[in-house]
Amino acid sequence: MDNVGKIVSDPVYEVGDVIRILSVGDWLLTDLLQLEQKGIRACVGKEMSITEIDKWGGIWVGFGETIDELDGTSTYQGQSFIVEPDRIELLQQS
């Protein structure tokens, strides 16, 4: 079944699917610092890839970058957060 472009609440998502964040739940932001809240709110309307689906069916997305340090090491800096299926739109299946 092709669900691209549809908002679906059935567990049809897979890691690697590209989705658009339509909204985030207030429960997610409650205990976060203002800067973290701002970062997550900035994702609303953005296309992101699903990075994980946990054992409860939670859909995780993330963003970040790898920074090469002067000493030759690399550091990953980023965030990941969970979104509910009814708050996303499937854009591309993996």
WOHU-V56074 format. One line per field, one symbol per residue. burial: 1 if it has 16 or more other ideal C-beta (glycine too) atoms within 10 Angstrom, else 0. A space follows every 10 residues. Layout:
burial->???
//
This chain:
burial->0000000000 0010001111 1001000110 0000000001 0010000101 0010000010 1000000000 0000000000 1011101111 0000
//
